[in-house]
Amino acid sequence: MDRSQFLLWVSLALFSIGLLGLIVRRNLLVMLMCMELMLNGVNLSLVTFAQRGGSVEGAVLVFLIFIVAASEIAIAIPIVLLLVRDRLTLDAGAYTDLKG
């Protein structure tokens, strides 16, 4: 097994662990962390394919994904904290009555 195949297996494992955590857990902050773990798995596979193909586009796309992920977290964390201050719980089931 060569290095790029190993990296693709690691990226698949990261994505799978993140997806499993997103499905199983009900804590909003843990769900956000699992989404970031899934995103890191996708980024690792993009970098691996870009390195295997010898192109720079994959690395540039990963940089743009990092910018979007940072802005997503910068917006999502304050929203979650405001919701927790209102309902006093991090359980995702407590927010089913929200419309949007």
Residue, then its C-alpha position, 0 to 999 in steps of 0.5 A: m500500500d503506497r502513501s497516497q492510498f494510505l492517506l485516502w483510507v485515513s480521509l475515509a476514516l475521518f469522514s466516517i467517524g465524523l458522520l457517525g458522530l453527527i448521526v449518533r450525538r445530540n450535543l450541538l457543539v459535538m455535532l459542529m466538531c463532527m462536521e469539521l472532522m468530516l470537512n477535514g477528511v474531505n480536505l485530506s482526500l483533495v490534497t491527496f488527489a492533487q498531489r497524485g495528479g501533480s496539480v495545484e488546484g486541489a491545494v487552492l480549493v482546500f485553502l478556500i474550504f478552510i476559509v469557509a469553515a472558519s467563517e462557518i464556525a465564527i458564525a455558528i458558535p455564537i448562534v449556538l451560545l445564544l440558543v443555549r442561553d435561551r433554552l439552557t440545553l445543548d440537546a438538538g432535540a430541544y430546538t425542533d420548534l424553531k422555524g427557518 
